[in-house]
Amino acid sequence: MLNICLVAHFAYDAIKGGNTGFIGGVERQTTLMAKWLAEKGHKVSLLTWADGNSEDEVIDGINVIKICRKDAGIPGVRFFYPRWSGLISAMKRANADVYYQNCGEYITGQIAMWCKLNNKQFLYSLASDADADPALPVMTKLRERVLYRYGLRHADHILSQTEKQVNLLASGFQLASTVMPMPCPGPTENQYQPLKYKKDKPTILWAARIHPCKRLELLLEVAESLPEFQFVVGGSPLEEDDYSDALFNTMKRLDNVSYLGMVGRDDMPALYRSSTLFCCTSEYEGFPNTFLESWSNGLPIVSTFDPDDLIQKKQLGLPATSKDELIAGIRSLCKNEQQWSECSHNARSYYQNNHSVDEVMTRFEKVFKELSN
């Protein structure tokens, strides 16, 4: 039996099964991993922010250990107390053999430092191309950059999502990593029903956190140029600001755009199945959960981000680099039934062979075992 601790500060709402808090791709994947490992009989701890109840609890066989409330402490001081001190206390209570964290942030360094001092193994997983970029474009504070670099260099093993990330990490940090696809729950062989080509009123789905790097404004420009298509937007900002307010105003003005807000996890499959295409307009990504969920349902993708050129090479949809190419890709797939059907079939096959939960988690389990020995 393995003794594993997964650190995901925002994962409490995901593990308890709610839809009211922030649940991003990292939180979904980490929770999925925790549940799979626990079901296999391993001892699993999940470290999260305290949400309401600050007491540790057991959910689905997983020991959910609370770090502290996210808003606890005095500004300027709470970085150290109670956030860092709370993380150390939580890691001690977990008393695991291997600690795992996904996504580049200052916490990566804090975990690595404690593991090094306490002779524990640290497994780190990149969540985005930005995590492998030596410029660290999304880390604005010096302490974030210093701690993250420390964490990278002191991780016992690093996992990348794509070959591109492997190469970026090697050239930018001179560090080795191995490619590990992420698991994604999807329809089983018995549950899956091929999507039907929709000739009339094609629907384009966009779903992500509303953030400048996701470039929802680019989708809205596309929607304005394609009034004959319906666009559905799911997602919300962490907090409303001038950027998100401008997007909301634009969506209200466009008759062919429906804004759903934050969509519950259980409601996403129906959205995929009612759509003609999924569209991604991100500036950068890692390997979006929405891609895997789309492909698991046989839904092709038109995207400005193409991980390892998979969309192009495997014909899982169409890649794009500009507004005009997005428009051309959407038109091409929605008006060509044979092309759409081939991409739909390829998407489902790719998911089955590379990202089904048991397929991926068996590989993760092997890595955890190797680090535990």
LOMAR-72629 format. One line per 2 residues: number of its first residue (from 1); their letters; for each residue y, z, x of C-alpha. Coordinates in pm, whole numbers. Example, Ala and Ser with C-alpha at 12.3 -4.5 7.8 and 13.67 -1.06 7.14 Angstrom:
BEGIN
1	as	-450 780 1230; -106 714 1367
***
This chain:
BEGIN
1	ml	0 0 0; 343 -97 129
3	ni	647 132 111; 949 -94 58
5	cl	1315 -28 -21; 1536 -302 -163
7	va	1913 -253 -143; 2119 -427 -413
9	hf	2426 -231 -517; 2491 -428 -838
11	ay	2130 -453 -957; 2120 -157 -1197
13	da	2202 -362 -1505; 1944 -622 -1405
15	ik	1666 -366 -1355; 1736 -182 -1679
17	gg	1741 -511 -1870; 2096 -515 -2000
19	nt	2357 -789 -2012; 2679 -589 -1999
21	gf	2731 -557 -1623; 2747 -808 -1341
23	ig	2413 -984 -1288; 2426 -1255 -1024
25	gv	2154 -1454 -854; 2096 -1190 -585
27	er	2054 -916 -845; 1810 -1124 -1051
29	qt	1600 -1217 -750; 1593 -867 -601
31	tl	1492 -716 -935; 1221 -979 -978
33	ma	1088 -897 -630; 1089 -525 -702
35	kw	892 -565 -1025; 637 -802 -870
37	la	574 -573 -573; 545 -266 -798
39	ek	295 -446 -1021; 85 -517 -711
41	gh	61 -144 -647; 320 -107 -372
43	kv	568 180 -356; 908 27 -429
45	sl	1258 177 -425; 1573 -1 -541
47	lt	1912 130 -427; 2204 64 -666
49	wa	2543 193 -767; 2525 479 -1017
51	dg	2606 350 -1364; 2679 639 -1599
53	ns	2384 859 -1511; 2398 948 -1140
55	ed	2043 1085 -1133; 1765 881 -974
57	ev	1519 738 -1225; 1198 538 -1251
59	id	1212 201 -1431; 899 -17 -1462
61	gi	733 173 -1180; 1033 128 -948
63	nv	1215 427 -803; 1581 346 -878
65	ik	1790 550 -636; 2163 590 -701
67	ic	2410 557 -414; 2725 678 -594
69	rk	2957 544 -860; 3136 231 -744
71	da	3473 381 -839; 3402 724 -689
73	gi	3617 867 -413; 3974 833 -291
75	pg	4101 483 -204; 4115 440 173
77	vr	3860 715 228; 3578 618 -9
79	ff	3457 344 226; 3314 630 432
81	yp	3273 893 159; 3102 863 -80
83	rw	3001 496 -32; 2864 493 323
85	sg	2746 853 308; 2589 785 -32
87	li	2403 483 107; 2265 691 395
89	sa	2153 963 154; 1986 708 -72
91	mk	1805 541 220; 1678 880 331
93	ra	1546 957 -17; 1367 622 -28
95	na	1196 701 305; 1050 349 318
97	dv	888 163 607; 1083 -160 548
99	yy	1434 -200 405; 1540 -533 254
101	qn	1885 -669 171; 2002 -1011 54
103	cg	2361 -1140 89; 2606 -1110 377
105	ey	2844 -817 356; 2947 -506 549
107	it	2651 -324 395; 2422 -543 607
109	gq	2552 -363 916; 2531 -18 760
111	ia	2166 -69 670; 2080 -214 1011
113	mw	2249 76 1190; 2060 342 991
115	ck	1729 158 1034; 1782 132 1410
117	ln	1864 504 1440; 1565 603 1227
119	nk	1302 362 1362; 1274 169 1035
121	qf	1231 -206 990; 1514 -414 841
123	ly	1451 -748 671; 1768 -945 594
125	sl	1791 -1258 376; 2082 -1502 370
127	as	2216 -1574 21; 2465 -1849 104
129	da	2558 -2104 370; 2870 -1891 427
131	da	2644 -1610 554; 2539 -1835 844
133	dp	2888 -1968 921; 3028 -1794 1233
135	al	3377 -1819 1079; 3254 -1589 795
137	pv	3489 -1759 547; 3441 -1514 259
139	mt	3485 -1195 464; 3855 -1118 481
141	kl	3854 -771 636; 3784 -698 1003
143	re	3543 -413 926; 3340 -646 702
145	rv	3307 -903 979; 3225 -649 1249
147	ly	2961 -470 1043; 2804 -792 916
149	ry	2773 -936 1267; 2614 -610 1380
151	gl	2367 -625 1091; 2270 -984 1167
153	rh	2208 -912 1533; 2004 -598 1466
155	ad	1788 -718 1177; 1419 -716 1268
157	hi	1363 -1042 1083; 1598 -1288 911
159	ls	1511 -1518 623; 1705 -1834 540
161	qt	1689 -2032 218; 1720 -2376 377
163	ek	1678 -2558 707; 2055 -2603 710
165	qv	2099 -2225 719; 1839 -2198 998
167	nl	2037 -2447 1206; 2373 -2287 1126
169	la	2246 -1944 1226; 2095 -2078 1548
171	sg	2406 -2270 1654; 2666 -2019 1535
173	fq	2496 -1686 1618; 2207 -1789 1847
175	la	1968 -1615 1610; 1630 -1730 1482
177	st	1528 -1722 1116; 1253 -1859 897
179	vm	1286 -2052 573; 1175 -1859 265
181	pm	1220 -2016 -80; 1335 -1780 -351
183	pc	1116 -1694 -651; 1222 -1787 -1001
185	pg	1049 -1707 -1330; 1001 -2012 -1547
187	pt	770 -2151 -1815; 404 -2132 -1719
189	en	179 -2437 -1742; 79 -2332 -2095
191	qy	435 -2256 -2203; 604 -2565 -2060
193	qp	698 -2850 -2289; 861 -3158 -2134
195	lk	1223 -3207 -2233; 1308 -3500 -2456
197	yk	1572 -3752 -2356; 1881 -3713 -2577
199	kd	2053 -4047 -2626; 2320 -3918 -2863
201	kp	2578 -3652 -2774; 2463 -3568 -2418
203	ti	2534 -3207 -2324; 2632 -3102 -1973
205	lw	2572 -2736 -1883; 2770 -2542 -1622
207	aa	2679 -2176 -1560; 2805 -1954 -1279
209	ri	3037 -1669 -1197; 3395 -1784 -1248
211	hp	3531 -1779 -894; 3737 -2027 -688
213	ck	3435 -2123 -475; 3251 -2238 -791
215	rl	3537 -2479 -876; 3511 -2475 -1254
217	el	3844 -2660 -1257; 3662 -2964 -1114
219	ll	3418 -2964 -1404; 3707 -2945 -1650
221	ev	3867 -3248 -1485; 3538 -3432 -1531
223	ae	3518 -3320 -1894; 3868 -3452 -1958
225	sl	3759 -3790 -1820; 3441 -3796 -2033
227	pe	3551 -3714 -2389; 3230 -3866 -2529
229	fq	3020 -3595 -2359; 2986 -3230 -2459
231	fv	3032 -2964 -2189; 2905 -2607 -2220
233	vg	3035 -2339 -1982; 2864 -2005 -1930
235	gs	2990 -1728 -1704; 3273 -1485 -1653
237	pl	3495 -1361 -1370; 3443 -1019 -1213
239	ee	3795 -948 -1335; 4050 -1171 -1506
241	dd	4338 -1301 -1294; 4580 -1595 -1287
243	ys	4303 -1829 -1171; 4063 -1747 -1453
245	da	4344 -1734 -1712; 4442 -2092 -1622
247	lf	4081 -2203 -1666; 4053 -2031 -2004
249	nt	4369 -2206 -2121; 4236 -2544 -2010
251	mk	3905 -2490 -2189; 4086 -2402 -2512
253	rl	4277 -2729 -2486; 3969 -2950 -2437
255	dn	3785 -3032 -2761; 3462 -3128 -2580
257	vs	3427 -2799 -2388; 3258 -2491 -2535
259	yl	3303 -2164 -2348; 3027 -1907 -2406
261	gm	3139 -1626 -2176; 2868 -1426 -2005
263	vg	2527 -1542 -2126; 2241 -1294 -2165
265	rd	1941 -1351 -1939; 1708 -1404 -2234
267	dm	1940 -1668 -2380; 1950 -1894 -2073
269	pa	1618 -2082 -2127; 1736 -2210 -2465
271	ly	2058 -2335 -2303; 1866 -2527 -2038
273	rs	1640 -2680 -2299; 1926 -2786 -2524
275	st	2112 -2959 -2239; 2086 -3308 -2094
277	lf	2198 -3217 -1742; 2302 -2917 -1537
279	cc	2619 -2963 -1333; 2724 -2769 -1022
281	ts	3073 -2806 -875; 3053 -2538 -605
283	ey	3219 -2570 -268; 2925 -2390 -105
285	eg	2611 -2212 -217; 2284 -2077 -84
287	fp	2013 -2191 -321; 2141 -2121 -673
289	nt	1910 -1954 -924; 2051 -2191 -1183
291	fl	1900 -2484 -990; 1556 -2324 -994
293	es	1585 -2229 -1361; 1698 -2582 -1450
295	ws	1414 -2744 -1257; 1157 -2503 -1402
297	ng	1252 -2647 -1742; 1258 -3006 -1618
299	lp	1639 -3032 -1636; 1796 -3273 -1382
301	iv	2107 -3173 -1188; 2428 -3347 -1085
303	st	2583 -3142 -806; 2843 -3129 -531
305	fd	2604 -2899 -342; 2264 -3033 -237
307	pd	2048 -2781 -45; 1876 -2964 242
309	dl	1947 -3287 49; 1663 -3198 -191
311	iq	1832 -3343 -499; 1863 -3677 -326
313	kk	1531 -3681 -135; 1312 -3549 -418
315	ql	1509 -3731 -693; 1579 -3411 -887
317	gl	1907 -3548 -1019; 2205 -3696 -836
319	pa	2428 -3553 -561; 2805 -3599 -568
321	ts	3095 -3531 -331; 3395 -3590 -558
323	kd	3517 -3594 -915; 3453 -3968 -938
325	el	3097 -3930 -813; 3032 -3649 -1060
327	ia	3152 -3872 -1342; 2940 -4163 -1219
329	gi	2631 -3941 -1177; 2662 -3789 -1524
331	rs	2709 -4131 -1683; 2419 -4282 -1490
333	lc	2162 -4016 -1578; 2271 -3973 -1938
335	kn	2259 -4346 -2014; 1941 -4438 -1825
337	eq	1637 -4293 -1999; 1389 -4401 -1731
339	qw	1593 -4250 -1449; 1651 -3929 -1644
341	se	1279 -3899 -1729; 1173 -3950 -1367
343	cs	1419 -3686 -1246; 1301 -3445 -1517
345	hn	936 -3489 -1414; 1022 -3452 -1044
347	ar	1225 -3137 -1114; 939 -2959 -1289
349	sy	689 -3061 -1018; 917 -2943 -738
351	yq	963 -2604 -904; 589 -2554 -958
353	nn	502 -2635 -598; 777 -2436 -430
355	hs	943 -2164 -640; 699 -2019 -892
357	vd	696 -1640 -867; 340 -1586 -742
359	ev	370 -1870 -491; 682 -1724 -328
361	mt	616 -1352 -365; 278 -1382 -193
363	rf	470 -1512 109; 726 -1230 84
365	ek	444 -975 64; 297 -1115 386
367	vf	630 -1073 568; 664 -713 446
369	ke	309 -640 567; 378 -788 910
371	ls	690 -576 948; 510 -261 829
373	n	238 -286 1095
***
